[in-house]
Amino acid sequence: MKVTVRLFAALRERAGAGEVQLELQDGARVQDALDALADISGDTPVVMAVNKEYADAGTTLHSGDELALIPPVSGGAVTDQPLSIDRLLDAVKDPRAGAVVTFSGVTREVSHLDYEAYAEMAERKIDEIVNTAIERHGLCKAAADHRIGRVQRSEPSVIVAASAPHRAEAFAGAREIIDAIKAQAPVWKRENDRWVAGQTPTA
């Protein structure tokens, strides 16, 4: 059977391509694909996703599946356009809200940063993170956007907004969202021609 393997950041550069096709035996598992790609993954810790859902090494693969190898991430919408905090403020307006908190993560010290993402999965993961924070902290609304491509110094690469009846919940919700995006969303950062070491993403 044939499986498409998506590669990102340092793995993509090592392979010289963003995806490779693997021929595996019927009933093969993710571990079999990892073994076949050992020369690419090397000692890089990776998290796997099958059809855009996190998976473990024992997950059975089927013909036509898409397997993504996700290296440590440096973690709404994922867009190559400049981010707008005003757009997020409009998105979280709510008559119940007595507090609105925003966060902008901006490029500092260097002239620019370059971001890459497994965009389809990153958008889904960011939506999950936002919805979890809304439920956990009793937020009225929340939203987050992440930039990909080149981000110049002082420009935002990620923005978050959260509204809630009271400020404590709004601050806590916004903090949880940005921390989870950094830890879980498959987004990578390149600085001075080197991929920045990040966190191994969690399901």
Secondary structure, 3 states (H helix, E strand, C coil): CEEEEEECHHHHHHHCCCEEEEECCCCCEHHHHHHHCHHHHCCCCCEEEECCEEECCCCECCCCCEEEEECCECCCEEECCCCCHHHHHHHCCCCCCCEEEEEEEECCCCCEEEEEECHHHHHHHHHHHHHHHHHHHCCCEEEEEEECEEEECCCEEEEEEEEECCHHHHHHHHHHHHHHHHHHCCEEEEECCEECCCECCCC
